[in-house]
Amino acid sequence: MLNYLRLLVFLLMLTAQQGFAQHTHCGTSEKMQEQLELNPELRTKRAEIESFTERWITEHEHEIVDRAVVTIPVVVHVVYKTSVQNISDAQIQSQIDVLNEDYRKLNADVSGVPTIWTNRVADCEIQFALATCDPNGYWTNGITRTETTVTNWQGSDDVKVTAAGGHDPWPAANYLNIWVCNIGAGLLGYAYQPGINPLLDGVVIGYGYFGRPSSSTTYNKGRTATHEIGHYFNLDHLWGPVADNSNCTADDGVSDTPKQKGPNYDACELTYPSASCGSGSNSDMFNNFMDYGDDPCIFFFTNGQKSRMLAAINGPRASLLSSNALNQCPVGIEEHVLESSLIVYPNPAADVLNIQSDQKDGLLTDASVFDLSGKLVLTASKLRLGYAAVPLDVSELKTGSYVLELRSENEVVTRRINIAK
């Protein structure tokens, strides 16, 4: 009988562990813990950052509202093996749109916050924009694309290394680096909190969870990036930087988020109050962006979380505020990127721009036109370039300067074009 009971307990534990493993989750806590164990200096640096954060919040606690909105420059590194993983520019822009809604309290579903917490909901006064200047001072659309032979990254930071098949980060002091890839390891994404090695710094997100709508059925509103960037700005999960808070002793360092035992999955099925460490207004804040609910079920940050993020932006992330990544930069033409020589005329153009290859017939390319702020204003797919000119209709474009990007299967070239009506 005793052996039977032991077997039963073992099977129940195994079932519970398997059930937990089936949940796709954030890997930030594990990744940070791994780095802390590898690098004792990081522990010291993280302690200094926490001390600064506490001081900054105390000194600025009466300045939570009506601060100047800060804009964070973003570069998205798409690392792909298949065409599905090579998400479109439009999908990437949709993610930036989500971030700007969520961090400015402009998301429509914020109305779902339980009444008891509505006075805690924050406009974080943080917004995001794709970089317009690359590290060399030339125009960019804020997106890099790298074809790789790696099928599944298994949660490895190798995706941040060009020599390993990924893409090296742009300087972490000036850009929020986001890698989008086939992340693997049961992860939605992960981020490193301030103080980490700059070569690791940034956010990694699975391609199926990036943008709105995404290919996921549950993480389909771009909230994975909202959550992970919260970590990048020094937020912890609501249950703290631990895997298990069953004794309710750990905390996330935020005054207005109640303690809770652990993550809430399937939050759309929950109703307020859902108590684990407290009751009433101290019950689980399962609709908070830093919990684990499905995308349609998480929709707010608190004022306390805002203070902690602003402390990061004015402390360990302060270099982002003086970055030149959002300046207007000259267009740099990528050399040695197309085997053929491309001719674009007339330039300036009024209604039609002709594109011609003088060396290779039948080159299949996609065309994108960006204004000088980096906004995509025109696309054309599968243009078959050759000795005969292929017309591109630019009649809808206003007078001004633009960047024409032509992308073949493995190569890309840019040309500065002018429109004159």
ZAMARGU-4260 file (C-alpha; in steps of 0.2 Angstrom, whole numbers, plus 5000, padded with zeros to 4 digits):
<rodrens>
0) 5000/5000/5000 | 5014/5012/5004 | 5023/5009/4988 | 5006/5012/4979 | 5004/5029/4987
5) 5022/5033/4983 | 5019/5029/4965 | 5003/5039/4965 | 5012/5054/4972 | 5025/5053/4959
10) 5013/5052/4945 | 5004/5067/4951 | 5020/5077/4953 | 5025/5071/4935 | 5008/5076/4928
15) 5009/5093/4936 | 5027/5096/4930 | 5022/5091/4912 | 5007/5103/4913 | 5018/5117/4918
20) 5030/5113/4904 | 5017/5113/4891 | 5014/5132/4895 | 5024/5143/4883 | 5032/5156/4895
25) 5045/5170/4897 | 5063/5165/4900 | 5069/5181/4908 | 5071/5175/4926 | 5080/5159/4921
30) 5092/5169/4909 | 5095/5182/4922 | 5099/5169/4936 | 5111/5160/4924 | 5121/5176/4921
35) 5121/5180/4939 | 5128/5163/4943 | 5141/5165/4929 | 5146/5183/4934 | 5148/5189/4952
40) 5152/5206/4946 | 5134/5207/4939 | 5127/5203/4956 | 5136/5219/4962 | 5130/5229/4948
45) 5112/5223/4950 | 5113/5228/4968 | 5119/5246/4963 | 5105/5247/4951 | 5092/5242/4964
50) 5099/5255/4976 | 5098/5269/4963 | 5081/5263/4958 | 5074/5265/4976 | 5083/5282/4978
55) 5076/5289/4961 | 5058/5283/4965 | 5059/5291/4982 | 5066/5308/4975 | 5053/5308/4960
60) 5038/5300/4968 | 5028/5316/4965 | 5032/5317/4947 | 5024/5302/4940 | 5012/5311/4929
65) 5015/5325/4916 | 5033/5321/4912 | 5040/5323/4895 | 5037/5308/4884 | 5053/5298/4880
70) 5055/5289/4863 | 5066/5273/4863 | 5075/5269/4846 | 5072/5251/4841 | 5081/5240/4829
75) 5073/5223/4825 | 5085/5209/4819 | 5075/5196/4809 | 5084/5180/4809 | 5075/5167/4799
80) 5077/5150/4790 | 5060/5149/4782 | 5050/5162/4773 | 5037/5161/4787 | 5050/5166/4800
85) 5055/5181/4789 | 5041/5192/4795 | 5036/5207/4785 | 5040/5225/4788 | 5022/5228/4790
90) 5021/5215/4804 | 5036/5223/4813 | 5028/5240/4812 | 5012/5233/4819 | 5022/5228/4834
95) 5029/5246/4836 | 5011/5251/4836 | 5006/5239/4850 | 5020/5245/4861 | 5015/5263/4858
100) 4997/5259/4863 | 5002/5249/4878 | 5015/5260/4885 | 5004/5276/4883 | 4988/5268/4890
105) 4980/5270/4872 | 4975/5252/4871 | 4956/5250/4870 | 4956/5235/4881 | 4962/5245/4896
110) 4944/5247/4900 | 4944/5230/4907 | 4954/5234/4922 | 4944/5230/4938 | 4937/5246/4946
115) 4947/5243/4962 | 4963/5246/4952 | 4958/5259/4939 | 4967/5273/4949 | 4983/5263/4948
120) 4984/5262/4929 | 4998/5271/4921 | 5002/5280/4905 | 5020/5276/4906 | 5025/5290/4894
125) 5036/5279/4885 | 5035/5277/4866 | 5045/5268/4853 | 5051/5271/4835 | 5061/5261/4823
130) 5079/5268/4821 | 5082/5279/4806 | 5101/5280/4808 | 5112/5264/4808 | 5128/5263/4819
135) 5138/5270/4804 | 5127/5286/4803 | 5117/5281/4787 | 5099/5279/4785 | 5090/5263/4790
140) 5073/5257/4792 | 5077/5250/4808 | 5076/5232/4802 | 5090/5219/4798 | 5087/5202/4790
145) 5098/5187/4792 | 5096/5171/4783 | 5102/5157/4794 | 5105/5138/4794 | 5099/5136/4812
150) 5083/5127/4813 | 5079/5131/4831 | 5089/5142/4843 | 5083/5133/4859 | 5083/5149/4868
155) 5102/5152/4865 | 5110/5169/4865 | 5119/5163/4849 | 5105/5172/4839 | 5115/5188/4844
160) 5131/5182/4836 | 5134/5184/4817 | 5147/5170/4818 | 5135/5158/4825 | 5122/5161/4812
165) 5113/5175/4821 | 5116/5194/4820 | 5127/5205/4831 | 5118/5218/4841 | 5119/5236/4837
170) 5127/5246/4851 | 5116/5243/4866 | 5119/5260/4873 | 5110/5268/4858 | 5097/5255/4852
175) 5085/5243/4860 | 5090/5227/4851 | 5075/5215/4847 | 5079/5198/4839 | 5065/5189/4831
180) 5068/5171/4827 | 5062/5153/4829 | 5066/5154/4848 | 5062/5136/4854 | 5064/5129/4871
185) 5046/5132/4875 | 5049/5151/4876 | 5038/5166/4870 | 5053/5177/4873 | 5066/5184/4886
190) 5075/5199/4890 | 5090/5205/4900 | 5088/5218/4914 | 5099/5233/4915 | 5117/5229/4920
195) 5120/5214/4908 | 5134/5212/4896 | 5130/5224/4881 | 5133/5210/4869 | 5119/5201/4877
200) 5108/5216/4880 | 5091/5217/4872 | 5075/5206/4869 | 5072/5190/4860 | 5055/5185/4854
205) 5048/5170/4844 | 5043/5175/4827 | 5025/5168/4830 | 5022/5180/4844 | 5028/5196/4836
210) 5016/5209/4830 | 4997/5210/4828 | 4990/5199/4823 | 5003/5185/4824 | 5002/5167/4819
215) 4998/5162/4837 | 4981/5159/4843 | 4983/5165/4861 | 4998/5176/4860 | 4992/5186/4845
220) 4991/5204/4850 | 5009/5208/4852 | 5009/5208/4871 | 5025/5197/4872 | 5035/5211/4867
225) 5026/5223/4879 | 5030/5210/4893 | 5048/5207/4888 | 5052/5226/4886 | 5045/5228/4904
230) 5059/5217/4909 | 5072/5227/4899 | 5066/5242/4909 | 5070/5233/4925 | 5052/5225/4929
235) 5051/5208/4937 | 5036/5196/4936 | 5022/5200/4948 | 5028/5186/4959 | 5046/5192/4959
240) 5062/5186/4951 | 5059/5168/4957 | 5051/5153/4950 | 5041/5148/4965 | 5033/5161/4977
245) 5022/5148/4986 | 5026/5156/5003 | 5022/5173/4997 | 5039/5181/5003 | 5046/5187/4986
250) 5041/5203/4979 | 5043/5213/4962 | 5049/5229/4971 | 5034/5238/4965 | 5023/5246/4979
255) 5006/5245/4970 | 5006/5227/4963 | 5001/5214/4976 | 5011/5199/4980 | 5006/5183/4971
260) 5012/5165/4972 | 5016/5163/4954 | 5010/5165/4936 | 4992/5165/4930 | 4989/5157/4914
265) 4972/5157/4904 | 4968/5174/4913 | 4953/5177/4902 | 4944/5163/4912 | 4948/5172/4928
270) 4937/5184/4937 | 4942/5197/4951 | 4946/5194/4964 | 4958/5179/4962 | 4967/5177/4978
275) 4984/5168/4981 | 4994/5179/4993 | 4980/5192/4997 | 4962/5196/4995 | 4952/5211/4988
280) 4963/5225/4981 | 4978/5214/4986 | 4973/5199/4976 | 4982/5193/4960 | 4983/5207/4947
285) 4981/5194/4933 | 4977/5207/4919 | 4994/5216/4922 | 5007/5215/4908 | 5019/5207/4919
290) 5009/5191/4922 | 5007/5176/4910 | 4990/5178/4903 | 4985/5176/4885 | 4987/5192/4875
295) 4968/5197/4875 | 4969/5196/4894 | 4983/5207/4899 | 4981/5226/4897 | 4989/5237/4909
300) 5004/5244/4919 | 5003/5252/4936 | 5010/5269/4942 | 5023/5259/4952 | 5029/5250/4937
305) 5030/5266/4928 | 5041/5273/4941 | 5052/5258/4941 | 5054/5259/4922 | 5057/5278/4922
310) 5071/5275/4935 | 5079/5263/4923 | 5077/5276/4908 | 5085/5289/4919 | 5098/5278/4926
315) 5106/5262/4918 | 5097/5265/4902 | 5100/5284/4901 | 5111/5283/4886 | 5096/5279/4875
320) 5090/5297/4879 | 5105/5304/4870 | 5106/5292/4856 | 5107/5299/4838 | 5097/5283/4831
325) 5082/5293/4827 | 5090/5308/4818 | 5088/5311/4799 | 5103/5303/4792 | 5110/5302/4774
330) 5106/5287/4763 | 5120/5275/4762 | 5120/5264/4747 | 5125/5246/4751 | 5139/5240/4739
335) 5142/5223/4732 | 5125/5217/4736 | 5117/5214/4719 | 5126/5205/4706 | 5117/5215/4693
340) 5119/5234/4691 | 5102/5243/4693 | 5097/5259/4684 | 5083/5269/4692 | 5075/5283/4681
345) 5069/5297/4679 | 5075/5304/4696 | 5066/5314/4701 | 5050/5306/4695 | 5032/5312/4694
350) 5021/5297/4692 | 5032/5282/4686 | 5049/5277/4691 | 5058/5264/4679 | 5069/5251/4686
355) 5081/5242/4675 | 5095/5229/4676 | 5109/5231/4663 | 5118/5214/4668 | 5105/5201/4672
360) 5088/5197/4665 | 5074/5189/4676 | 5080/5195/4693 | 5065/5193/4705 | 5064/5207/4718
365) 5052/5215/4730 | 5052/5234/4730 | 5049/5245/4746 | 5048/5264/4747 | 5051/5273/4763
370) 5050/5291/4768 | 5065/5299/4777 | 5057/5296/4794 | 5058/5277/4790 | 5039/5275/4787
375) 5035/5262/4773 | 5024/5271/4760 | 5024/5260/4745 | 5027/5241/4741 | 5027/5231/4725
380) 5031/5212/4725 | 5039/5200/4713 | 5046/5213/4701 | 5055/5203/4687 | 5069/5215/4683
385) 5079/5214/4667 | 5085/5223/4652 | 5068/5230/4649 | 5063/5244/4661 | 5049/5239/4674
390) 5038/5253/4679 | 5034/5257/4697 | 5019/5268/4700 | 5024/5282/4712 | 5009/5293/4708
395) 5002/5293/4725 | 5018/5299/4733 | 5020/5318/4738 | 5034/5329/4732 | 5050/5325/4742
400) 5064/5313/4745 | 5062/5294/4748 | 5072/5278/4749 | 5069/5264/4737 | 5074/5247/4743
405) 5075/5232/4731 | 5077/5215/4739 | 5080/5199/4730 | 5081/5182/4738 | 5098/5185/4747
410) 5103/5202/4742 | 5097/5220/4745 | 5101/5237/4738 | 5095/5255/4742 | 5093/5270/4731
415) 5088/5288/4736 | 5074/5294/4724 | 5065/5311/4723 | 5047/5314/4718 | 5043/5331/4710
420) 5025/5334/4705
</rodrens>
